[in-house]
C-alpha cells in the first residue's frame, strides 16, 4: 500500500519522486527519476530500500 508520495519538478522534462510503501509490517522507500522523451515519461533511475 502506498503511504505517501512526494514529487519535485527539476525541469519541464525531468521529475524526481519519493514514495513510501507499506508491505505487511515493513515500510520501504522508493526513489525514482522520470524523464520525458518524445512526449513519453520514462523512469531513468530507480532505488528501492
Secondary structure by P-SEA (a helix, b strand, c coil): cccbbbbbbccccbbbbbbbbbcccbbbbbbbbbbbccccccccccccc
